[in-house]
Amino acid sequence: MVFHLSAHAAQRVVERSRLTPEETVRLLNLDPRVFIGHQQEDNRVHLCLYSLQDARFYVAVGNARDGAIATVLTLAQFQWSHSRVPDDKLWRARRYVISDEGPERPLQVSAKVIRSDGRFKMMLLGKLDGFTIRKGVDALIEHPEFLDQVHELCKEKGVDFERVAMLVVRERSDDVGVLLPIELPGNKMLHQTRWTEP
């Protein structure tokens, strides 16, 4: 299915964003697409888009049968008239655009560390080069050098890796940040400590 804009949708794109209609069509047809709803009775679909130029999300409303997009709404407009868009859908829409357009940047790595009193503390560990979060958490964790380098960052900061409950990895492209939480359930400390949020 190839999506295309109706004249009305193209007008709304120009009014509501800095995207061109042509750029919007390209975003609509990125693979994979981020669908956030499908109404079976009238074949209506909702697709989430992210505009780097605006640093904003949009929702295209179209027909799954012929690919015609009837209108393009801001995220606020869509959520006011329909329902809240899950965070994971927004993250995916933004990640796909950055993956398609943006250069890779160093990853900023922070750790959620369990203190001796059982509370959490967020600590910035540092930056890593040569990795990307654009292929998802599994690909990053399975990279043969990623956790080794995280261990080194922990040593440099005096952090016991066994006390790290979660890593938060941030990759920037232009003014857009992509966050990826990585839980570390294998750490022994997580099974010995009763967590209490501060």
N, C-alpha and C positions, 0 to 999 in steps of 0.2 A: 504494500500500500504506500503510495506517494501522496503526501499531504500538500495541499496548495491553498492559497488565501483567496477568499471571496473579495470583491471590491470593498465591501463593508469592513472586513477584517483588516485589509491593507490600510484603510483609513484609520482604524483604531490603533494600529501599530505605530503609525506616524504621529498620532496625537498623544499616545501614552508612553512612548519610549524614544530612544535615540537609534533604535534598530531601523534598518531599511526593510521593506517588504521582502526583498531578495534574501537578505541575511536571515530573516525570520523563517522563511521557507527552508533554508539550509539547516537551521537549528531544529525545526520540526522533523526533519528527516535524518537526524543523527541516529546512528545505530550503536547501542540500543536506545529506544525511546523511553521516556518516563511517563507512563500512564498513571493517572490518579483517579480515574473513574470511567465507568462504561455503563450507560443506561440501555438495557437490552430492548426496551419497548420502542425506542426511536433511533437506535444505533448511534446515540450521541457519545462521544468520547471527550475526555479532558486530558490534556497533555501539559506537563510542567516544563517551562523554559527558563533559562537563566541568561540574562544579558550582561556581559562584561562591561559594556559601555555605560550602562545605568547602575550596575551592581545591584540589580533588582530581579525578582522573580515575576514571571507572567504565566498565565494559564490560557491555553488555546482551547476553544470549544469547537468541536467539529463533528463530522459524520464519518463513522467507521466504514460505511459502505462505499462512498465515492471519494473520500479523502478531503472533502471541502471543509475548510475552517471558516465557521460563521463569524466568529469574533475572537478578539484577544483581550483578556482582562488582566488588570494588575492583580497581584496576589491578594491584596486587601479586598478588592471588589469580589473576587471569587469566594474568599472565606466568609465574607459578609452574607452572600446570597446562597452559598452552598454549605461547605463544611471545612474544617481545618485540614490543611495539607500536612501529612506526617513529616516530621523532620528528616527521616531517612530518604524520603522522596526528594525533598529540597536539596539535601546533600548530594544525592546522585545526579540531579539535574545540573548542579553547579560543577561537580567533579567532571562530568562528561564534556562540558564546554571548555574547562581549563585543560583537560587532557587533549582536546582537539586543537586548541588554539595557543595555549600558553607554554612558555619555556619552563623546563624543570628548574626548580630553585632548591637551595639547601633545606632540609627538614629541620624544624625546631622541635626538640624533644623535651617534654616535661614529664615528671613522674608524680603519681599520687602515692605518697609514702606513708606507711603506718608507723606512727611514733610509738615510743615505749609506753605511753599512757593509753594506747589504743585508738587515739584520734588520728585523723588524716592531716597531711600537710602536702600542699602542691609545691614542687620544686622544679625550677628550670634547670635541665641537665646540660643543654648546649645544642649545637648544630651538627648535622651529619650530611655529607655530600655523597652522591652516587646512588641515592635511593629515591623512590617515588611512591606516593600513596595512591596513584591514579589507577592501579590495577587491583586495589582492594587490600584488606587487612591480611588475608591469607598469603597473598604473594609477598607482602612485606615481611611477615613473620617467617616465611619459608626461605627468604633470602639467606644464603649461608653466612653472611657477615653482619647482618643487621643486629641481632641480639648480642653478638660479640662486641660490637662497637658501643651498644647501649651499656654493656657491662663496663667498658672502659670509661664511658662518661660518668657512670655511677662512682667508680673508683676515684676519678678526678674530683668529684664533689663530696667524697666521703660518705656516700649513700650505700647501705647494705642492700644489694639487689633483692635479697630474700624478703625485704620489707616493702618492695614495690608492688602495690596492688593493681595499678593501671598506668599505662603510658598514654600520653596525649601528644599526638604528632600533628604538627601544623606545617602545611606547605603553602607558600604565598605565590600568587601570580598577579602581577600588577597590584591592585588594591584589594584583592580578594583573598581571603584566608579559607583554607580547607582544613577542617579538624577531623581527626580520626582517633577515637578512643580504642585502646588495645588492652583488654583485660588479660591478666596473667594468672589464671586459676591454678596453675601448676606450682606456684610458689608455696613453700611449706608454711610460711608465716600466715597465709590467708586461712589456713585450716586450724590455726592455733590461737588466733586473735579474735576476740569479740569486737566487731566494729562499732564505733560510735562516732557519729558526725559531730563536728564542733558546733 
